[in-house]
Amino acid sequence: MSTVTRPPTGQAGQAKAGIPVKSYPAPKQLATITDLTPKEAQAITEAVNPLIADALALYIKTKNFHWHLSGSHFRDYHLLFDEQAEQLLGSVDVLAERVRRIGGTTIRSVSHVGQLQTIGDDNDEYVAPGEMIRRLMRDNQHIAEKQRAAIEICEKNRDTVTSNNLQEILDETERRKWFLFEVLQGIENAE
């Protein structure tokens, strides 16, 4: 068996090996230059970060149902849940980058998500397909309400760009809710 010698890593390892190390001053703070006042940026950040946490929580719940689905509509629901999960995940980066552009900070960890989320986790061993649809529809309704409130906060605090982003994301939320509602009509009419 041969051994592999790796070059030293990090500044300390590079200095020991005689490799010149270029140092940069550490940033004093994460601050983005913006014309919004600190109070405006804080209000927007406080409205948007819980939406990011909820999108991540609902993404996981939707994927949970996608993975643990069974029944006669398996393929249709499996594909629907996957599509909806991808929409949710796509909204996260858009919103988090907006928070950073206005000088705020955003989600840093899973525990941070847990502190901010308003969507409940779903750890049930088994959930019937119809109940999955009901829970996802209810959660998407909840998120739509929170998104509308955040849009108002953004508009009151001179941030039309975040408001516009949220309006597009709200449209996706309403589409998810609509699809789930129509699926639920078929389930309830069949019962």
C-alpha positions in Angstrom: 0.0 0.0 0.0 1.4 3.4 -0.9 0.9 6.6 1.0 0.0 9.9 -0.4 1.7 13.0 0.9 -0.6 15.9 0.7 0.7 19.5 0.6 0.1 21.4 3.8 -3.2 23.2 3.9 -4.2 26.5 5.6 -2.0 29.5 6.2 -0.2 27.8 9.1 0.6 24.7 7.0 1.7 26.8 4.0 3.9 29.0 6.2 5.7 25.9 7.7 6.3 24.6 4.2 7.9 27.9 3.1 5.0 28.7 0.8 4.3 32.5 0.7 1.0 33.3 2.4 -0.9 36.4 1.3 -3.2 37.6 4.0 -6.3 39.7 3.7 -7.9 41.8 6.4 -10.9 40.1 7.9 -14.2 41.8 7.2 -15.4 43.7 10.2 -19.1 43.1 9.4 -21.4 41.8 6.8 -22.8 45.0 5.5 -24.1 45.8 2.1 -24.3 49.4 0.9 -28.0 50.4 0.4 -30.0 53.5 0.4 -32.6 51.9 2.7 -32.3 53.0 6.3 -31.2 50.4 8.8 -34.7 50.4 10.2 -36.2 49.7 6.8 -33.7 47.0 6.0 -34.4 45.4 9.4 -38.2 45.4 8.9 -37.8 43.7 5.5 -35.3 41.2 6.8 -37.6 40.3 9.7 -40.5 39.8 7.3 -38.6 37.8 4.7 -36.4 35.5 6.8 -39.4 33.5 8.2 -40.6 33.1 4.6 -37.3 31.5 3.8 -37.5 29.2 6.9 -41.1 28.3 5.9 -40.1 27.5 2.3 -37.3 25.2 3.6 -39.7 23.5 6.1 -42.4 23.0 3.5 -39.8 21.8 1.0 -38.8 19.1 3.4 -42.4 18.2 4.2 -43.2 18.0 0.5 -40.2 15.8 -0.2 -41.2 13.7 2.8 -44.6 13.1 1.2 -43.0 12.6 -2.2 -40.8 9.8 -0.7 -43.4 8.1 1.5 -46.3 8.1 -0.9 -48.4 5.1 -1.7 -51.6 4.3 -3.4 -53.4 4.3 -6.8 -52.3 7.9 -7.6 -48.7 7.3 -6.7 -47.2 8.5 -10.0 -49.3 11.6 -10.3 -48.8 12.7 -6.7 -45.1 11.7 -6.7 -44.5 14.0 -9.7 -46.7 16.8 -8.4 -44.9 16.8 -5.0 -41.5 16.8 -6.7 -42.4 19.8 -8.9 -43.8 21.7 -5.9 -40.7 21.0 -3.8 -38.5 22.3 -6.5 -40.5 25.6 -6.7 -40.2 26.0 -2.9 -36.4 25.4 -3.0 -36.1 27.8 -5.9 -37.7 30.6 -3.9 -35.1 30.3 -1.1 -32.1 31.6 -2.9 -34.0 34.5 -4.5 -35.2 35.7 -1.1 -32.0 35.1 0.8 -30.0 37.0 -1.8 -32.5 39.9 -1.6 -32.0 40.0 2.2 -28.3 40.2 1.7 -28.6 42.9 -1.0 -30.4 45.2 1.3 -27.8 44.8 4.1 -29.5 42.1 6.2 -28.3 38.6 7.1 -30.3 35.5 6.5 -30.7 31.8 7.4 -27.4 30.3 8.7 -28.4 26.8 9.9 -31.1 24.1 10.3 -31.5 25.3 13.9 -32.0 28.9 12.6 -34.7 27.5 10.3 -36.3 25.8 13.3 -36.4 29.1 15.2 -38.1 31.0 12.4 -40.4 28.5 10.7 -44.1 28.8 11.2 -44.9 25.7 9.2 -45.1 22.6 11.5 -42.9 19.6 10.9 -44.5 16.3 9.8 -43.0 13.3 11.5 -46.0 10.9 11.2 -45.1 7.3 10.4 -47.8 7.1 7.8 -50.0 9.8 6.1 -52.7 8.8 3.7 -52.4 10.4 0.2 -55.5 12.5 0.7 -54.3 13.8 4.0 -50.9 14.7 2.5 -52.8 16.8 -0.1 -54.9 18.5 2.7 -51.8 19.3 4.8 -49.8 20.7 1.9 -52.8 22.8 0.8 -53.2 24.2 4.3 -49.5 25.0 4.6 -49.4 26.7 1.2 -52.4 28.8 2.3 -50.5 29.7 5.4 -47.4 30.7 3.4 -49.5 32.8 1.0 -50.9 34.8 3.9 -47.4 35.4 5.2 -46.1 36.4 1.7 -48.9 38.9 1.3 -48.1 40.5 4.7 -44.4 40.6 3.8 -45.2 42.3 0.5 -47.0 45.1 2.4 -44.0 45.5 4.7 -41.6 45.7 1.7 -43.8 48.3 0.0 -44.1 50.4 3.3 -40.3 50.3 3.5 -39.5 51.4 0.0 -38.3 48.0 -1.3 -40.3 47.4 -4.5 -37.8 44.9 -5.8 -38.3 42.5 -2.9 -42.0 43.1 -3.1 -41.9 42.2 -6.8 -39.9 39.0 -6.1 -42.5 38.1 -3.4 -45.4 38.7 -5.8 -43.9 36.2 -8.3 -43.3 33.7 -5.5 -46.8 34.3 -4.2 -48.1 33.5 -7.7 -46.2 30.1 -7.5 -47.7 29.5 -4.0 -51.2 30.2 -5.3 -50.6 27.8 -8.2 -49.4 25.1 -5.8 -52.5 25.7 -3.6 -54.8 25.6 -6.7 -53.4 22.3 -8.0 -53.7 20.7 -4.5 -57.2 22.1 -4.1 -58.3 20.5 -7.4 -56.7 17.2 -6.6 -58.5 17.3 -3.2 -61.8 17.8 -5.0 -61.3 14.6 -6.9 -60.4 12.8 -3.6 -63.4 14.1 -1.7 -65.8 13.4 -4.6 -64.5 9.8 -4.8 -64.9 9.2 -1.0 
